[in-house]
């Protein structure tokens, strides 16, 4: 669990996303108000 995620974008701007749900994959976009939850997919087994 993370209380917040701070991203420093290539432009130099910093952005903070708060309380992202654990166990999910997120798409972060510079300037977006909130992260986008990606569809769940099962983990692939490694060989």
CHARMM-style PDB file with segment names, atoms N, HN, CA, C and O in Angstrom:
ATOM      1  N   UNK     1       0.848  -1.169   0.000  1.00  0.00      PROA
ATOM      2  CA  UNK     1       0.000   0.000   0.000  1.00  0.00      PROA
ATOM      3  C   UNK     1       0.887   1.223   0.000  1.00  0.00      PROA
ATOM      4  O   UNK     1       1.902   1.273   0.694  1.00  0.00      PROA
ATOM      5  N   UNK     2       0.491   2.215  -0.791  1.00  0.00      PROA
ATOM      6  HN  UNK     2      -0.334   2.174  -1.355  1.00  0.00      PROA
ATOM      7  CA  UNK     2       1.215   3.487  -0.832  1.00  0.00      PROA
ATOM      8  C   UNK     2       0.232   4.613  -0.519  1.00  0.00      PROA
ATOM      9  O   UNK     2      -0.895   4.623  -1.013  1.00  0.00      PROA
ATOM     10  N   UNK     3       0.671   5.552   0.302  1.00  0.00      PROA
ATOM     11  HN  UNK     3       1.587   5.544   0.704  1.00  0.00      PROA
ATOM     12  CA  UNK     3      -0.171   6.716   0.589  1.00  0.00      PROA
ATOM     13  C   UNK     3      -0.173   7.687  -0.584  1.00  0.00      PROA
ATOM     14  O   UNK     3      -1.168   8.358  -0.859  1.00  0.00      PROA
ATOM     15  N   UNK     4       0.974   7.745  -1.273  1.00  0.00      PROA
ATOM     16  HN  UNK     4       1.782   7.201  -1.050  1.00  0.00      PROA
ATOM     17  CA  UNK     4       1.069   8.631  -2.433  1.00  0.00      PROA
ATOM     18  C   UNK     4       2.218   8.175  -3.331  1.00  0.00      PROA
ATOM     19  O   UNK     4       3.153   7.503  -2.895  1.00  0.00      PROA
ATOM     20  N   UNK     5       2.111   8.564  -4.590  1.00  0.00      PROA
ATOM     21  HN  UNK     5       1.351   9.110  -4.943  1.00  0.00      PROA
ATOM     22  CA  UNK     5       3.156   8.305  -5.576  1.00  0.00      PROA
ATOM     23  C   UNK     5       3.515   9.654  -6.184  1.00  0.00      PROA
ATOM     24  O   UNK     5       2.649  10.364  -6.695  1.00  0.00      PROA
ATOM     25  N   UNK     6       4.799  10.002  -6.124  1.00  0.00      PROA
ATOM     26  HN  UNK     6       5.502   9.425  -5.709  1.00  0.00      PROA
ATOM     27  CA  UNK     6       5.264  11.257  -6.705  1.00  0.00      PROA
ATOM     28  C   UNK     6       6.033  10.943  -7.977  1.00  0.00      PROA
ATOM     29  O   UNK     6       6.963  10.137  -7.969  1.00  0.00      PROA
ATOM     30  N   UNK     7       5.637  11.585  -9.070  1.00  0.00      PROA
ATOM     31  HN  UNK     7       4.882  12.240  -9.076  1.00  0.00      PROA
ATOM     32  CA  UNK     7       6.270  11.368 -10.370  1.00  0.00      PROA
ATOM     33  C   UNK     7       6.962  12.657 -10.786  1.00  0.00      PROA
ATOM     34  O   UNK     7       6.371  13.734 -10.707  1.00  0.00      PROA
ATOM     35  N   UNK     8       8.211  12.553 -11.229  1.00  0.00      PROA
ATOM     36  HN  UNK     8       8.691  11.679 -11.294  1.00  0.00      PROA
ATOM     37  CA  UNK     8       8.892  13.677 -11.862  1.00  0.00      PROA
ATOM     38  C   UNK     8       8.912  13.367 -13.352  1.00  0.00      PROA
ATOM     39  O   UNK     8       9.591  12.437 -13.788  1.00  0.00      PROA
ATOM     40  N   UNK     9       8.174  14.140 -14.127  1.00  0.00      PROA
ATOM     41  HN  UNK     9       7.623  14.896 -13.772  1.00  0.00      PROA
ATOM     42  CA  UNK     9       8.027  13.916 -15.561  1.00  0.00      PROA
ATOM     43  C   UNK     9       9.251  14.429 -16.306  1.00  0.00      PROA
ATOM     44  O   UNK     9       9.986  15.263 -15.777  1.00  0.00      PROA
ATOM     45  N   UNK    10       9.484  13.945 -17.533  1.00  0.00      PROA
ATOM     46  HN  UNK    10       8.886  13.268 -17.963  1.00  0.00      PROA
ATOM     47  CA  UNK    10      10.621  14.437 -18.325  1.00  0.00      PROA
ATOM     48  C   UNK    10      10.615  15.958 -18.509  1.00  0.00      PROA
ATOM     49  O   UNK    10      11.670  16.558 -18.712  1.00  0.00      PROA
ATOM     50  N   UNK    11       9.446  16.581 -18.440  1.00  0.00      PROA
ATOM     51  HN  UNK    11       8.588  16.094 -18.275  1.00  0.00      PROA
ATOM     52  CA  UNK    11       9.347  18.041 -18.564  1.00  0.00      PROA
ATOM     53  C   UNK    11       9.901  18.752 -17.334  1.00  0.00      PROA
ATOM     54  O   UNK    11      10.121  19.963 -17.352  1.00  0.00      PROA
ATOM     55  N   UNK    12      10.128  17.976 -16.248  1.00  0.00      PROA
ATOM     56  HN  UNK    12       9.949  16.993 -16.233  1.00  0.00      PROA
ATOM     57  CA  UNK    12      10.610  18.557 -15.000  1.00  0.00      PROA
ATOM     58  C   UNK    12       9.501  18.807 -13.989  1.00  0.00      PROA
ATOM     59  O   UNK    12       9.779  19.052 -12.815  1.00  0.00      PROA
ATOM     60  N   UNK    13       8.251  18.750 -14.429  1.00  0.00      PROA
ATOM     61  HN  UNK    13       8.025  18.551 -15.382  1.00  0.00      PROA
ATOM     62  CA  UNK    13       7.129  18.950 -13.510  1.00  0.00      PROA
ATOM     63  C   UNK    13       6.992  17.745 -12.594  1.00  0.00      PROA
ATOM     64  O   UNK    13       7.280  16.613 -12.982  1.00  0.00      PROA
ATOM     65  N   UNK    14       6.548  18.008 -11.374  1.00  0.00      PROA
ATOM     66  HN  UNK    14       6.314  18.928 -11.058  1.00  0.00      PROA
ATOM     67  CA  UNK    14       6.263  16.932 -10.429  1.00  0.00      PROA
ATOM     68  C   UNK    14       4.762  16.851 -10.231  1.00  0.00      PROA
ATOM     69  O   UNK    14       4.055  17.859 -10.257  1.00  0.00      PROA
ATOM     70  N   UNK    15       4.293  15.625 -10.033  1.00  0.00      PROA
ATOM     71  HN  UNK    15       4.867  14.806 -10.012  1.00  0.00      PROA
ATOM     72  CA  UNK    15       2.867  15.402  -9.817  1.00  0.00      PROA
ATOM     73  C   UNK    15       2.716  14.335  -8.749  1.00  0.00      PROA
ATOM     74  O   UNK    15       3.474  13.366  -8.719  1.00  0.00      PROA
ATOM     75  N   UNK    16       1.739  14.515  -7.873  1.00  0.00      PROA
ATOM     76  HN  UNK    16       1.124  15.302  -7.897  1.00  0.00      PROA
ATOM     77  CA  UNK    16       1.497  13.571  -6.783  1.00  0.00      PROA
ATOM     78  C   UNK    16       0.130  12.930  -6.983  1.00  0.00      PROA
ATOM     79  O   UNK    16      -0.873  13.621  -7.164  1.00  0.00      PROA
ATOM     80  N   UNK    17       0.101  11.612  -6.948  1.00  0.00      PROA
ATOM     81  HN  UNK    17       0.915  11.050  -6.801  1.00  0.00      PROA
ATOM     82  CA  UNK    17      -1.143  10.847  -6.976  1.00  0.00      PROA
ATOM     83  C   UNK    17      -1.303  10.250  -5.586  1.00  0.00      PROA
ATOM     84  O   UNK    17      -0.373   9.623  -5.080  1.00  0.00      PROA
ATOM     85  N   UNK    18      -2.466  10.431  -4.955  1.00  0.00      PROA
ATOM     86  HN  UNK    18      -3.222  10.940  -5.367  1.00  0.00      PROA
ATOM     87  CA  UNK    18      -2.658   9.978  -3.579  1.00  0.00      PROA
ATOM     88  C   UNK    18      -3.550   8.747  -3.507  1.00  0.00      PROA
ATOM     89  O   UNK    18      -4.480   8.571  -4.294  1.00  0.00      PROA
ATOM     90  N   UNK    19      -3.231   7.907  -2.536  1.00  0.00      PROA
ATOM     91  HN  UNK    19      -2.475   8.050  -1.896  1.00  0.00      PROA
ATOM     92  CA  UNK    19      -3.998   6.708  -2.196  1.00  0.00      PROA
ATOM     93  C   UNK    19      -4.331   5.790  -3.372  1.00  0.00      PROA
ATOM     94  O   UNK    19      -5.490   5.417  -3.548  1.00  0.00      PROA
ATOM     95  N   UNK    20      -3.328   5.417  -4.185  1.00  0.00      PROA
ATOM     96  HN  UNK    20      -2.386   5.719  -4.042  1.00  0.00      PROA
ATOM     97  CA  UNK    20      -3.630   4.459  -5.251  1.00  0.00      PROA
ATOM     98  C   UNK    20      -3.931   3.088  -4.639  1.00  0.00      PROA
ATOM     99  O   UNK    20      -3.264   2.661  -3.697  1.00  0.00      PROA
ATOM    100  N   UNK    21      -4.922   2.417  -5.174  1.00  0.00      PROA
ATOM    101  HN  UNK    21      -5.464   2.764  -5.939  1.00  0.00      PROA
ATOM    102  CA  UNK    21      -5.276   1.086  -4.657  1.00  0.00      PROA
ATOM    103  C   UNK    21      -4.129   0.115  -4.936  1.00  0.00      PROA
ATOM    104  O   UNK    21      -3.526   0.135  -6.009  1.00  0.00      PROA
ATOM    105  N   UNK    22      -3.847  -0.723  -3.962  1.00  0.00      PROA
ATOM    106  HN  UNK    22      -4.337  -0.740  -3.091  1.00  0.00      PROA
ATOM    107  CA  UNK    22      -2.792  -1.727  -4.114  1.00  0.00      PROA
ATOM    108  C   UNK    22      -3.293  -2.877  -4.978  1.00  0.00      PROA
ATOM    109  O   UNK    22      -4.497  -3.105  -5.090  1.00  0.00      PROA
ATOM    110  N   UNK    23      -2.353  -3.597  -5.587  1.00  0.00      PROA
ATOM    111  HN  UNK    23      -1.375  -3.411  -5.496  1.00  0.00      PROA
ATOM    112  CA  UNK    23      -2.698  -4.777  -6.362  1.00  0.00      PROA
ATOM    113  C   UNK    23      -3.286  -4.463  -7.723  1.00  0.00      PROA
ATOM    114  O   UNK    23      -3.891  -5.333  -8.349  1.00  0.00      PROA
ATOM    115  N   UNK    24      -3.120  -3.244  -8.191  1.00  0.00      PROA
ATOM    116  HN  UNK    24      -2.628  -2.537  -7.683  1.00  0.00      PROA
ATOM    117  CA  UNK    24      -3.639  -2.819  -9.492  1.00  0.00      PROA
ATOM    118  C   UNK    24      -2.488  -2.305 -10.329  1.00  0.00      PROA
ATOM    119  O   UNK    24      -1.422  -1.979  -9.807  1.00  0.00      PROA
ATOM    120  N   UNK    25      -2.708  -2.235 -11.617  1.00  0.00      PROA
ATOM    121  HN  UNK    25      -3.574  -2.499 -12.041  1.00  0.00      PROA
ATOM    122  CA  UNK    25      -1.775  -1.558 -12.520  1.00  0.00      PROA
ATOM    123  C   UNK    25      -2.421  -0.238 -12.914  1.00  0.00      PROA
ATOM    124  O   UNK    25      -3.627  -0.161 -13.149  1.00  0.00      PROA
ATOM    125  N   UNK    26      -1.592   0.797 -12.981  1.00  0.00      PROA
ATOM    126  HN  UNK    26      -0.613   0.734 -12.790  1.00  0.00      PROA
ATOM    127  CA  UNK    26      -2.105   2.138 -13.244  1.00  0.00      PROA
ATOM    128  C   UNK    26      -1.379   2.766 -14.417  1.00  0.00      PROA
ATOM    129  O   UNK    26      -0.182   2.546 -14.600  1.00  0.00      PROA
ATOM    130  N   UNK    27      -2.099   3.549 -15.217  1.00  0.00      PROA
ATOM    131  HN  UNK    27      -3.072   3.728 -15.068  1.00  0.00      PROA
ATOM    132  CA  UNK    27      -1.485   4.360 -16.269  1.00  0.00      PROA
ATOM    133  C   UNK    27      -1.469   5.789 -15.744  1.00  0.00      PROA
ATOM    134  O   UNK    27      -2.510   6.366 -15.431  1.00  0.00      PROA
ATOM    135  N   UNK    28      -0.266   6.345 -15.654  1.00  0.00      PROA
ATOM    136  HN  UNK    28       0.580   5.876 -15.908  1.00  0.00      PROA
ATOM    137  CA  UNK    28      -0.100   7.715 -15.181  1.00  0.00      PROA
ATOM    138  C   UNK    28       0.180   8.599 -16.388  1.00  0.00      PROA
ATOM    139  O   UNK    28       1.023   8.274 -17.225  1.00  0.00      PROA
ATOM    140  N   UNK    29      -0.527   9.708 -16.470  1.00  0.00      PROA
ATOM    141  HN  UNK    29      -1.212   9.971 -15.790  1.00  0.00      PROA
ATOM    142  CA  UNK    29      -0.335  10.643 -17.578  1.00  0.00      PROA
ATOM    143  C   UNK    29      -0.088  12.033 -17.012  1.00  0.00      PROA
ATOM    144  O   UNK    29      -0.789  12.503 -16.116  1.00  0.00      PROA
ATOM    145  N   UNK    30       0.925  12.667 -17.564  1.00  0.00      PROA
ATOM    146  HN  UNK    30       1.494  12.286 -18.292  1.00  0.00      PROA
ATOM    147  CA  UNK    30       1.257  14.010 -17.106  1.00  0.00      PROA
ATOM    148  C   UNK    30       0.050  14.932 -17.261  1.00  0.00      PROA
ATOM    149  O   UNK    30      -0.551  15.014 -18.332  1.00  0.00      PROA
ATOM    150  N   UNK    31      -0.291  15.619 -16.181  1.00  0.00      PROA
ATOM    151  HN  UNK    31       0.197  15.552 -15.311  1.00  0.00      PROA
ATOM    152  CA  UNK    31      -1.388  16.580 -16.189  1.00  0.00      PROA
ATOM    153  C   UNK    31      -2.753  15.990 -15.882  1.00  0.00      PROA
ATOM    154  O   UNK    31      -3.709  16.733 -15.660  1.00  0.00      PROA
ATOM    155  N   UNK    32      -2.862  14.662 -15.865  1.00  0.00      PROA
ATOM    156  HN  UNK    32      -2.086  14.058 -16.045  1.00  0.00      PROA
ATOM    157  CA  UNK    32      -4.155  14.032 -15.571  1.00  0.00      PROA
ATOM    158  C   UNK    32      -4.487  14.226 -14.097  1.00  0.00      PROA
ATOM    159  O   UNK    32      -3.599  14.215 -13.245  1.00  0.00      PROA
ATOM    160  N   UNK    33      -5.756  14.401 -13.807  1.00  0.00      PROA
ATOM    161  HN  UNK    33      -6.478  14.410 -14.499  1.00  0.00      PROA
ATOM    162  CA  UNK    33      -6.187  14.616 -12.425  1.00  0.00      PROA
ATOM    163  C   UNK    33      -6.040  13.354 -11.582  1.00  0.00      PROA
ATOM    164  O   UNK    33      -5.812  13.430 -10.375  1.00  0.00      PROA
ATOM    165  N   UNK    34      -6.172  12.193 -12.221  1.00  0.00      PROA
ATOM    166  HN  UNK    34      -6.358  12.131 -13.202  1.00  0.00      PROA
ATOM    167  CA  UNK    34      -6.110  10.924 -11.487  1.00  0.00      PROA
ATOM    168  C   UNK    34      -5.500   9.853 -12.389  1.00  0.00      PROA
ATOM    169  O   UNK    34      -5.567   9.957 -13.614  1.00  0.00      PROA
ATOM    170  N   UNK    35      -4.906   8.823 -11.782  1.00  0.00      PROA
ATOM    171  HN  UNK    35      -4.852   8.738 -10.787  1.00  0.00      PROA
ATOM    172  CA  UNK    35      -4.384   7.725 -12.597  1.00  0.00      PROA
ATOM    173  C   UNK    35      -5.527   6.906 -13.189  1.00  0.00      PROA
ATOM    174  O   UNK    35      -6.634   6.887 -12.651  1.00  0.00      PROA
ATOM    175  N   UNK    36      -5.248   6.235 -14.294  1.00  0.00      PROA
ATOM    176  HN  UNK    36      -4.349   6.250 -14.731  1.00  0.00      PROA
ATOM    177  CA  UNK    36      -6.243   5.379 -14.947  1.00  0.00      PROA
ATOM    178  C   UNK    36      -5.962   3.930 -14.576  1.00  0.00      PROA
ATOM    179  O   UNK    36      -4.861   3.431 -14.809  1.00  0.00      PROA
ATOM    180  N   UNK    37      -6.942   3.257 -14.004  1.00  0.00      PROA
ATOM    181  HN  UNK    37      -7.836   3.663 -13.815  1.00  0.00      PROA
ATOM    182  CA  UNK    37      -6.788   1.842 -13.652  1.00  0.00      PROA
ATOM    183  C   UNK    37      -6.813   1.021 -14.935  1.00  0.00      PROA
ATOM    184  O   UNK    37      -7.706   1.186 -15.766  1.00  0.00      PROA
ATOM    185  N   UNK    38      -5.842   0.145 -15.093  1.00  0.00      PROA
ATOM    186  HN  UNK    38      -5.116   0.011 -14.418  1.00  0.00      PROA
ATOM    187  CA  UNK    38      -5.790  -0.723 -16.262  1.00  0.00      PROA
ATOM    188  C   UNK    38      -6.583  -1.987 -15.989  1.00  0.00      PROA
ATOM    189  O   UNK    38      -6.714  -2.397 -14.835  1.00  0.00      PROA
ATOM    190  N   UNK    39      -7.118  -2.615 -17.034  1.00  0.00      PROA
ATOM    191  HN  UNK    39      -7.012  -2.283 -17.971  1.00  0.00      PROA
ATOM    192  CA  UNK    39      -7.881  -3.852 -16.839  1.00  0.00      PROA
ATOM    193  C   UNK    39      -7.019  -4.918 -16.181  1.00  0.00      PROA
ATOM    194  O   UNK    39      -5.818  -5.015 -16.431  1.00  0.00      PROA
ATOM    195  N   UNK    40      -7.653  -5.708 -15.341  1.00  0.00      PROA
ATOM    196  HN  UNK    40      -8.629  -5.629 -15.137  1.00  0.00      PROA
ATOM    197  CA  UNK    40      -6.947  -6.782 -14.659  1.00  0.00      PROA
ATOM    198  C   UNK    40      -6.636  -7.887 -15.651  1.00  0.00      PROA
ATOM    199  O   UNK    40      -7.460  -8.217 -16.503  1.00  0.00      PROA
ATOM    200  N   UNK    41      -5.448  -8.456 -15.539  1.00  0.00      PROA
ATOM    201  HN  UNK    41      -4.778  -8.188 -14.847  1.00  0.00      PROA
ATOM    202  CA  UNK    41      -5.123  -9.645 -16.326  1.00  0.00      PROA
ATOM    203  C   UNK    41      -4.304 -10.562 -15.431  1.00  0.00      PROA
ATOM    204  O   UNK    41      -3.478 -10.088 -14.651  1.00  0.00      PROA
ATOM    205  N   UNK    42      -4.525 -11.869 -15.532  1.00  0.00      PROA
ATOM    206  HN  UNK    42      -5.196 -12.254 -16.166  1.00  0.00      PROA
ATOM    207  CA  UNK    42      -3.793 -12.798 -14.670  1.00  0.00      PROA
ATOM    208  C   UNK    42      -2.308 -12.776 -14.995  1.00  0.00      PROA
ATOM    209  O   UNK    42      -1.903 -12.523 -16.130  1.00  0.00      PROA
ATOM    210  N   UNK    43      -1.512 -13.044 -13.978  1.00  0.00      PROA
ATOM    211  HN  UNK    43      -1.841 -13.249 -13.056  1.00  0.00      PROA
ATOM    212  CA  UNK    43      -0.066 -13.111 -14.184  1.00  0.00      PROA
ATOM    213  C   UNK    43       0.271 -14.317 -15.037  1.00  0.00      PROA
ATOM    214  O   UNK    43      -0.334 -15.382 -14.911  1.00  0.00      PROA
ATOM    215  N   UNK    44       1.244 -14.127 -15.902  1.00  0.00      PROA
ATOM    216  HN  UNK    44       1.735 -13.262 -16.005  1.00  0.00      PROA
ATOM    217  CA  UNK    44       1.715 -15.253 -16.702  1.00  0.00      PROA
ATOM    218  C   UNK    44       2.802 -15.971 -15.923  1.00  0.00      PROA
ATOM    219  O   UNK    44       3.624 -15.340 -15.260  1.00  0.00      PROA
ATOM    220  N   UNK    45       2.800 -17.277 -16.007  1.00  0.00      PROA
ATOM    221  HN  UNK    45       2.132 -17.790 -16.546  1.00  0.00      PROA
ATOM    222  CA  UNK    45       3.830 -18.053 -15.323  1.00  0.00      PROA
ATOM    223  C   UNK    45       5.150 -17.899 -16.053  1.00  0.00      PROA
ATOM    224  O   UNK    45       5.202 -17.932 -17.282  1.00  0.00      PROA
ATOM    225  N   UNK    46       6.221 -17.731 -15.280  1.00  0.00      PROA
ATOM    226  HN  UNK    46       6.179 -17.705 -14.281  1.00  0.00      PROA
ATOM    227  CA  UNK    46       7.554 -17.650 -15.881  1.00  0.00      PROA
ATOM    228  C   UNK    46       8.090 -19.051 -16.067  1.00  0.00      PROA
ATOM    229  O   UNK    46       7.821 -19.947 -15.268  1.00  0.00      PROA
ATOM    230  N   UNK    47       8.843 -19.228 -17.118  1.00  0.00      PROA
ATOM    231  HN  UNK    47       9.062 -18.500 -17.767  1.00  0.00      PROA
ATOM    232  CA  UNK    47       9.419 -20.555 -17.387  1.00  0.00      PROA
ATOM    233  C   UNK    47      10.862 -20.601 -16.998  1.00  0.00      PROA
ATOM    234  OT1 UNK    47      11.510 -21.637 -17.153  1.00  0.00      PROA
TER     235      UNK     47
END
